[in-house]
Amino acid sequence: MNRAFLIILVPAILVALGYVLVFRLLGLSLVYLRFILGGVVFVAAAYWLWPKKPRGPQKA
């Protein structure tokens, strides 16, 4: 896995866990769907922006 991807992903997961813990300690209900959708959007964007392998010579 790319090191830059991990540099972004690990702190994002830690921040999400922090939000969950803080809201639980405050006694507030949390909508996990937002976290799940945010994660899905992040993974989809990372996949879309991931460098693709160059293809061989194109046939005419």
Secondary structure, 3 states (H helix, E strand, C coil): CCHHHHHHHHHHHHHHHHHHHHHHHHCCCCCHHHHHHHHHHHHHHHHHHCCCCCCCCCCC
